């Protein structure tokens, strides 16, 4: 009988170091492309080949799909049966591989495992609940081990708490942790990582590639904003398109008036009306910007049923009616942009694209760009609603515009205003 062979990917030096120094509970904090996925494959396969049940946990069902397909190809010579719906593979050795989504923190409850691997921990919103109330108990029967793998997120997280247990006398006899950057994968081209360093903002490179614990709280959200560089006079050009970007807080209600032509982004006005409504805001725009051609974007929630102002009428329907514009002029996203990703785009534009914000008529935007801070989780710190520098309504208008009409910019590699 011919020997069945399962071919695993070759370990690099630092992966080997991890295997040699492991303990019962292991936490790997690493940069992108370090090689944690290939390590996870090996960690799952080896005890299953020895006849044990093991489990792989991913933040969502979508996250585990690719790992499922890859693993099936690797172990095809030793598969006895597989269940595509349950995401379970039985091996001819008697081993069983289960895959679970942490969308439900109770996934896997009632099973018993020799090993669990929890991948992309920082993306799992209920990691702490899943570990404490469920997964830890799944290891009891076999005195099994656990592996936590992830690139870090900003701020304090449960994954980082677990990573620190190796340095706590209470836990250190059972816990091990490592931190490796993308540079620590010898199979990655150093020049490619260096290129990412040049084109990414420093705080994102340090977090995503260097696996550093970056604390965001207290930093300015628009860190590329310069009050001198970005201030000036913006004269309205009625022959050019006028972009309107709305934010629909009840008080204030706001709208950015922007023009973009001849390679310059001009914020002509930041309208901010206290104790007002969408009808008065539209009346103001119609009177001041008469004979202008409009293009509209803004807060995606303005088209939802929760934004109904009266029977079957939402904010954007009112804007269309009051400003006499057609559906082709409405560029409303299906969902609002993720704040973390949007921050990269907005700051890239402020840093590398000509942006002029009117020093008199757009003061609320200047206030937000200079004053709004980042919360510990990377979101916008809304702060005291009575503080004009922490309301972020004008910032929201500007970032909605950037997301709708300038998302292409982040895809281009600009450095100091020139394409690399």
N, C-alpha and C positions, 0 to 999 in steps of 0.2 A: 504494500500500500504506500502511495506517495505521501510525503510529509506535507501537511497544510502549513502555509506561511502567511502570517499577518505582518505587513511591512509598515512600520511606524516611521515618521519623519525623524531624521537625525537630530539629536540634541546639540545645541550649541553650548559653549563653555558654561555660561551662566545658568542655563536650564539644568545642566548636570550638577552644578553647585546646589541648586534648589532641591533636587532629588536626594542628594547626599546628606543634606542638613535638615531634612523634614522632621516634624514632630507629629503629634496627633492632630492638632488644629493648625492650619497653615494659611497665611494671608500674604498674597503677592500683589503689591502695588507697583504698577509698571506703566511705562509710556506706551503710546500707540506703536503697534508693529513690533513689540518686543518678542513676541512668540508665545503668548499665553494660550492661544487657541490650540496650537500643536501640542503644548504641554497638557492642556485639558484632555485632548484625545488620548494621550498615553495614560494619563491618570485614570480615565474611565475604562479603558480597554484592559489594562493589565490585571486588575482584580477579577474582572469578568471572565478572562481567560482561565483564571484559577478556580472558576466555578462559583463565584460569589455574586450576589445581587448588588448593583451599584445604581446611583442616580445622578443625573445631570440636571441642574436647575438654571433657567435663564429668566431674565426679567419679564419677557412677553413670549407668546406663542410664535410671533414672527422672528424673534431673536433666536429661538432654538431650531427653527426650520433649516437653516443653512448647516448648522452643526449636525443635525440629524442626517441630512443627505451626504455630508462628507464622511461621517462615521460609518454609514452603511457601505460605502465603497471600500473603506479600509478593511473592514472585517468580513466582507462577503464570503471568504472561504470557510468561515466557521459559523455562519448563521444557520440556525435550525429553523427558526420562524421569525416573522416580524409582523407587527400590527401597526399600520400606518396611522390609524385613527387614535389609538392609545399611545402611540410613540413608544413602543416597547419592542426590544429585540431579545430573543432567546438564542443562546449559543449552544453548540454541540457539547461544550464543556460543562453545561449545567448553569453557567452564569446568565444573569439577566441584566439588561441595561434599560432603565426607565428614564424618560425625559419629561420634565415638568416645567410649566410656566408659573412664575411667581405673581402673575396677575391675581391668582388666588393664593394667599399665604398658607392655606391649608393643603395645598397640593402635596400628594404623597402620603397624607395622614393614614396611619394604620400599616404602612409597609415597614420593612426592616432592611438596612443596607450596611454593607461593609465599608463603603465610601460614598460620600456625596461631594460633588463639585458644583460650586455656585459661581457662575460666570457673569461678568459685567455687573458686579454687585452694586456699583454706584447708580445704575439705572433702575434698580429694583426699589420701588417706592416703599414697599412693605418688608424690606429685608429684616429689620429688627424683629418685627412680629413673627415672620416666618421662621427665623432661627430659634427664637426663645420659646415660642408656643408650639412648634411643630418639628422642624428639621432635626434639632438636637436630639429629640427622643427617638428618631428613626435609626440612630446609631447605637442604641443601647444593647440590643441583642447580640451584635457581633463585636461590640467594643470598637466600632468603626471610626474612621478618621474623616476629616472635612477639609476642603480646600476652598478658599475665597479668593477669586481672581478679579481684578478690575484696574482700569485707568481711573485715577482719582477725579473727583469733582471739586468745585470750589467750596470752601467753608468746612465746618465741622459736620461729619457724617458718622453713621453707625459703622460703616466699613472702616473708617479711619480709627474709630474706637477699638475695633477688633485688631487692627494692625498694631496698635499700641500695647496689646496685652503681652506680647513677647518681652516687653521691657518692664512689666509689672511683676513683682515677686509673687503676688497672689496667683498669677496665671503662667508664668514663664516656664514652668516645668512641662507644660503640655502644649504651649503655643509657640509658634515660630513665625517670623515675618521677614520679608525682603522688600527692598525698593530698588528697582532698576529703571533706567531711562531707555529711550529708543536707541541711543548710542550703544547700549550694552548688548544689542543683538548684532553679532559680527556679520550676519548675512545681509544686513541693511547697508545700503550705500551711504557713507557719511556725507557725501556731497548732497544727497537728496534731503537729508535731515537739516543740513546747513541751509539749504534753499528754503525749507519750511520756516526756519528761524528768521530768515530775512523778510519773509512775506507775512508772518503772523505777528500779532501784537505780543509783547513780551509776556504778559500774564497768562495768555493762552498757551504759548509755547512752553512755559515753565510747568504748567499743569498737564497738558496733553502729551508732551514729549519727554519732559524731564521728570514727570511724576512727583512734582513738588506739592506740598500742602500750601496752597495759595489762599490767603485770607483776603476776601474782597470787601468786607464790610468797612465802610468809611471812605472807600475810594470813590472818586468822581465817576459817574456813569459815562459821561462824554469826555473821557480823558484826553482826547485829541483836540478838544475845543480850545481856541485861543481868542480871547476877547479883542485883541488888536487885529490879528490876522483875519478874523471872521466878521468884523464890523465895517459898515460903510453905508452909503446911500444907494438905495435900489429904486430907480425910477420905473414906474409901470410902463410897459410897452404894449399898447393895446392891439398891435398887429400880431403879437405872439400869444401862444396858448397860456392860459392861466390855470394852474393846478390848485385845486381846493382839497385840503386834507382835514377831515373832521374828527373831533373827539367829542363824545356825547355825555360827559358828566352833567348831572343836573345843575351843578353850580361849581365852577363856571362852565359854560358851553364854549367850545373853542374851535378855531379853524385857522390853518396856515394857508397863506396865499403865496404861491411860489411860481416863478417863471424859470425856464431852463432852455437857454439858447446860446449859440456862439460859444459853447464849451464852458459856460458859467452857470452855476445854480444860484439864483437870487431869491431870498425870502423877503418878499415885498412887504408883507404885513403878517403879524400874528394877532388875529382877532381873539379877544377874550372878554366875553360878556357875563357879568355877574347877575344873578337873579333874573335870568332871561330864559329864552326857549328857542327851539329850532326855527320857528316862524319869524321871530325878530332877527335872528342871525341871518336868515336868508334875505329878509328885507334890507338889511344893512349891506350885504354883498351885492344885491341887485342894484341898489342905488349908487354905490360907490364904484362898481366895476361894470357900468353900463356899456353895452356893445362889445364886451369881451367874450371870447370863446372859452368855455370851461371844460376841464377834465376833472372828475371827482374820484377821490378815494377816501379812506379813513378807517375808523373802528369797525371791524367786521360784525360786531354784535348789533350795530345799528339797523341791520336788516332782519334780525330775529324777531320771533313773536313776542319776546320779552321787551322789545323796543317799540311795541305798538303805542302810538300816541292816541289814536282813536280807532274806530272799527276798521280793521284790516289795513291801516295806514302806519307804516314805520318811518323812521327818520329819512331814509334814502328816497322813499316815494314822495315825501314832502319836498325834499331838495329838488327832485326832478320837476315837480309841479311848480314850485315857487320860482325856480331859475329857468324854467322853460327849456330843459335839456332832455335829450333822448337817451335811450338805454346804452348806445354805443359810447357815450361819454362817461358812463359809470364803470369804474374799474375797482370793484370792491372785492377784496380777497375772501375766500371761503372761511378762513380762520385767521386770527391775528398771528403775527410772526412770533416765534419763540424769542423771548427777551434776550437770552444769551447769544443766540445767533444774530439777532438784529443789532446787538451792540457792536459786534465785529464789523458789520456792514456800515453802520452809521459812523463809527470812528475811522474806518478806512476812507470813507468819503471826506470826512472833515480833515483828515491828515493829508490826502493825496489828490483832492479834486478842488477846483476853485469854487468856494462857497462864500457868498456875501450875504450877511443877515442885517437887514436895515437897523441902524443904530437907534432910531427913534420909534418906528412903527412896529418893530418886532422885539421890543424889550422883554415881554414874557418868555420868549424863546431863549434869549440871552440869559435870563435868570435861571431857567431850567438847565441849560447846558453847563452853566458854571456852578450850579448849586446842588442838583440832584445827585444823590449818592447811590452806591450799590449795596444791597442787603447781603447778608452772610451767604445766602444761597445763590447769589448772582443775579437776583431780580432787581427791579427798580425799588428803591426805598421811598415809599410814598410819604412817610414822615407826617409831620403836623400839617393838617389841611389848612390851618390858618397861616402857615409860613409860605409865602409866594415862591420861595426858592426850593420847596420840597413837594409841590403839588404834582409836577410832571405832566400836566395836561398838554402843555405846549410841546414838550419833548415827544409825547405820544403822537401828536399831529405830524411832527417832522419825521419820526421814525416810520410811521405808516406810509408817508410819501416815499421814503427811501426804499422801503420793502416792495412797494408796488411798481415804481418807475425806475429804480436804479439797482435792482438786485443783480443785474449783469456785472456791476462793478467789482464785486467780491470775487468773481470768477476770473478776472483779469489780474495778472501779476504786476501791480504797479509798485514801484519803489521810488520815493522822492519825486513823484509826478511823472516818471518815465516807465515805459513798459520794459521789464527785464528781458 
